[in-house]
């Protein structure tokens, strides 16, 4: 009869053949990123509203258009406001927009009134009062181009001195 007692050598061989003892433990972790909403109104350069040239005695309305381009992140609501310009008859009043003669030596009859609109029919003034006369939209992630429609209703009513006229408008996007 053989003894159930094994020799130390047998135990050592058995342990080597069994391999090292293993244990496992696991954990999880998150990979995180926050995307902030963003908008720009300089996605593409704005184009000027250029009325061209007209005779001082012309009573025919002058119409012109330019563009603004907005780019906002997907699902981001925004508004675009246009201020009254640098030469408004009443500061910050978009209903009194005026271009000024670029010749600083011309000091009389040196303004021509005009208006900017959101629509080709010239019925919706584009101004700076949110909820009243600004352009509202929701971002798509792509460039969104807006037409700016301008009109000088009656060039002769200003009795303007001959020369070049200009105003500068600031467009602001709020989101």
C-alpha positions as CSV (number, residue, x, y, z in Angstrom):
1,X,0.0,0.0,0.0
2,X,1.2,3.3,-0.9
3,X,1.3,6.2,1.4
4,X,-0.9,9.2,0.8
5,X,1.9,11.4,1.9
6,X,3.6,13.0,-1.0
7,X,7.2,14.1,-1.1
8,X,8.2,17.8,-1.1
9,X,9.4,17.3,-4.6
10,X,6.0,16.1,-5.8
11,X,4.4,19.2,-4.3
12,X,6.9,21.5,-6.0
13,X,6.3,19.9,-9.4
14,X,2.5,20.1,-8.9
15,X,2.7,23.8,-8.1
16,X,4.9,24.5,-11.1
17,X,2.5,22.7,-13.4
18,X,-0.5,24.4,-12.0
19,X,0.9,27.9,-13.0
20,X,0.9,31.0,-11.1
21,X,-2.2,31.9,-9.1
22,X,-4.2,34.6,-10.8
23,X,-6.8,37.1,-9.6
24,X,-8.8,39.8,-11.5
25,X,-10.4,43.0,-10.5
26,X,-12.1,45.5,-12.8
27,X,-13.2,49.1,-12.8
28,X,-15.0,51.5,-15.2
29,X,-14.3,55.1,-16.1
30,X,-16.0,57.7,-18.3
31,X,-14.7,59.5,-21.3
32,X,-16.1,63.0,-21.2
33,X,-16.4,66.1,-23.4
34,X,-18.6,69.2,-23.2
35,X,-19.4,71.0,-26.4
36,X,-20.3,74.6,-25.8
37,X,-22.7,76.4,-28.0
38,X,-21.1,78.9,-30.3
39,X,-22.0,81.4,-33.0
40,X,-20.1,83.7,-35.3
41,X,-21.3,86.4,-37.7
42,X,-18.0,86.5,-39.4
43,X,-18.2,83.0,-40.9
44,X,-18.0,84.8,-44.3
45,X,-17.3,88.5,-44.9
46,X,-20.4,90.6,-45.0
47,X,-21.1,92.3,-48.4
48,X,-21.9,96.0,-48.7
49,X,-25.3,97.4,-49.5
50,X,-24.3,99.6,-52.5
51,X,-26.9,101.9,-54.0
52,X,-24.7,102.8,-56.9
53,X,-25.2,106.3,-58.3
54,X,-28.3,108.5,-58.7
55,X,-29.1,112.0,-59.9
56,X,-29.8,114.5,-57.1
57,X,-33.2,115.2,-58.6
58,X,-34.2,111.5,-58.8
59,X,-37.5,110.6,-57.2
60,X,-37.2,106.9,-58.0
61,X,-36.5,104.6,-55.0
62,X,-33.0,103.1,-55.0
63,X,-32.9,99.5,-53.9
64,X,-29.8,97.4,-53.1
65,X,-28.9,94.4,-51.1
66,X,-25.9,92.9,-49.2
67,X,-25.4,89.7,-47.2
68,X,-24.5,88.6,-43.7
69,X,-23.5,85.1,-42.8
70,X,-24.1,83.4,-39.5
71,X,-22.8,80.1,-38.3
72,X,-24.1,78.6,-35.0
73,X,-23.8,75.2,-33.5
74,X,-26.7,72.8,-34.1
75,X,-29.9,73.7,-32.2
76,X,-28.6,77.0,-30.9
77,X,-31.2,79.8,-31.0
78,X,-29.8,83.2,-32.0
79,X,-30.8,86.7,-33.1
80,X,-29.0,89.1,-35.5
81,X,-29.4,92.8,-34.8
82,X,-28.3,95.8,-37.0
83,X,-27.6,99.0,-35.2
84,X,-28.7,102.5,-36.4
85,X,-25.3,103.2,-37.9
86,X,-22.8,106.0,-37.3
87,X,-24.9,108.8,-38.7
88,X,-28.4,108.2,-37.5
89,X,-30.5,111.4,-37.1
90,X,-31.3,110.2,-33.5
91,X,-28.7,108.1,-31.8
92,X,-29.7,104.4,-31.7
93,X,-32.9,105.0,-33.6
94,X,-32.9,102.7,-36.6
95,X,-35.8,104.6,-38.3
96,X,-33.4,107.6,-38.8
97,X,-30.5,105.9,-40.6
98,X,-28.5,108.3,-42.8
99,X,-25.4,108.1,-45.0
100,X,-23.0,111.0,-44.7
101,X,-21.1,112.7,-47.5
102,X,-17.5,111.4,-47.3
103,X,-16.1,114.8,-48.1
104,X,-15.7,116.4,-44.7
105,X,-15.6,119.8,-46.4
106,X,-19.3,119.4,-47.2
107,X,-21.1,120.6,-44.1
108,X,-24.6,121.4,-45.5
109,X,-27.0,119.0,-47.2
110,X,-24.6,116.3,-46.4
111,X,-26.9,113.4,-45.4
112,X,-29.1,110.9,-47.4
113,X,-31.7,108.9,-45.5
114,X,-32.0,105.2,-46.1
115,X,-33.4,102.1,-44.5
116,X,-32.4,98.4,-44.1
117,X,-35.0,95.6,-44.2
118,X,-35.3,91.9,-43.6
119,X,-37.4,91.3,-46.7
120,X,-37.3,92.2,-50.4
121,X,-40.7,93.9,-50.1
122,X,-39.2,96.5,-47.7
123,X,-41.8,96.0,-45.1
124,X,-39.9,94.6,-42.1
125,X,-37.2,97.1,-40.8
126,X,-34.1,95.3,-39.6
127,X,-33.1,96.9,-36.3
128,X,-31.7,96.1,-32.9
129,X,-34.7,95.4,-30.6
130,X,-34.8,91.7,-29.8
131,X,-38.3,90.3,-30.4
132,X,-39.3,93.3,-32.4
133,X,-37.1,93.9,-35.4
134,X,-34.1,91.5,-35.2
135,X,-33.7,88.4,-37.3
136,X,-34.2,85.2,-35.3
137,X,-33.2,81.7,-36.2
138,X,-31.7,78.4,-34.9
139,X,-28.3,77.2,-35.8
140,X,-27.7,74.2,-38.1
141,X,-23.9,74.0,-37.8
142,X,-23.6,75.3,-41.4
143,X,-23.3,78.8,-42.7
144,X,-26.7,80.5,-42.9
145,X,-26.8,83.5,-45.3
146,X,-29.1,86.5,-44.7
147,X,-30.0,89.1,-47.3
148,X,-29.9,92.7,-46.1
149,X,-32.3,94.8,-48.3
150,X,-31.6,98.5,-48.5
151,X,-33.7,101.4,-49.8
152,X,-33.3,105.1,-50.4
153,X,-37.0,105.9,-50.8
154,X,-36.6,109.2,-52.6
155,X,-33.1,110.5,-53.2
156,X,-34.3,114.0,-54.1
157,X,-36.0,114.6,-50.8
158,X,-32.6,114.9,-49.1
159,X,-31.5,117.8,-51.4
160,X,-28.1,116.2,-51.0
161,X,-24.9,117.8,-52.2
162,X,-23.1,115.8,-54.9
163,X,-20.5,113.3,-53.7
164,X,-20.0,109.9,-52.2
165,X,-22.1,108.9,-49.2
166,X,-21.4,106.2,-46.6
167,X,-22.6,104.9,-43.3
168,X,-21.3,102.0,-41.2
169,X,-23.6,99.5,-39.7
170,X,-22.7,97.0,-36.9
171,X,-24.3,93.6,-37.0
172,X,-24.4,91.7,-33.7
173,X,-25.3,88.1,-33.1
174,X,-26.7,87.1,-29.7
175,X,-27.1,83.5,-28.6
